[in-house]
Amino acid sequence: GHTASEEGWTLIYDQFTQQKGLDMLTRLGPFSDDQVVTIPAGEFASFYVYTTKKLRYQYSNAEGEAVADDGSLRLYAGIGLAYGKWEEGCGVASPQGDGECKFGPRVFSGSLEYSLSSTTTSTTSATTISTTTPLPFIEFSTPDWKGANDHKGKGIMFTLQAKQNIVIEGMDIVAKTNTASDVSIYTQSGSYDDKSLTSDDGWTLLYDGSIPDQESKLYELYDFSEGVSIAAGQIQSFYVYSRKGLVYTGSDEEGTAYGEDSSIIIHEGRLTKKRFRKPLHGSGKWAGIIRYNID
């Protein structure tokens, strides 16, 4: 029940913070109003860290699994919440089939600073416990995504070929500015065919959320509910759909490679006017950023 709302929680930090990025620690100041969290020996305390931007985390085998221990403090794997500060803020945006907004298990990435207090003396000693910093995602940006300006299609279906074993963790998309919209991303193994353009059979939903009204046409999305593993030499299809329209580069060479790095080759795809409906003539070059790791 503690993930449903703020009921039962005490707010100990609420400030605007200039984040340093996903690959660096962002140091926070003291807790608000000089609050301290006292944890007696043998007792537990729960924490919930939330930011309107992105947090880096790690995966674990099980919620409640011990992930760090320095002799005085033991840290356990927890869960993540998607598309809202609490579960009640998620609703139909849940990317999971059962409607749950909880992603688990997840491990907090960062450091905790604490002091040891003694019942017999007034001395304290400052200590820090850190979780292992995960490898940063590799980001593949499509060529000249900033120059993309076609927007007749609302969906684009395209393929990626892996040069080595990789796991696709998420995408950022290019879409119409100043227009809030629902966004969905699907995947399936192998190359798509004409039937794939008009049916979601065989597709797995990876992302189902929304984007805000903003000035920039590059929209940062949450990571996928689960990573997409692609073995070296294999092809994976993706379908990205925005209800209010995507921004891409129009072309007429479907299947032609138009970008690559040391791990990924991306090919031109097909456009649709509706979700899995009304295929358009010609092809398109999807524009955006793909986040992945080497498997």
ABEGO torsion letter per residue (X at the ends): XAAABABGBBBABBBBBBBAEAABBBBBBBBBGGBBBBBBBGBBBBBBBBBABBBBBBBBABBGBBABBAGABBBBBBBBBBGEABAAAAEAABABAAGBABBOBBBBBEBBBBBBBBAABABBBBBBBBBBBBBBBBBBBBBGAAABABAABABBBBBBBBABBBBBAEBBBBBBBGBBBBBBBBBBBEBBBAAAAABABGBBBABBBBBBBBABABBBBBBBABBBBBBBGBBBBBBBBBAAEBBBBBBABBGBBABBBAABBBBBBBBBABBGBGBBBEBBBBBEBBBBBBX
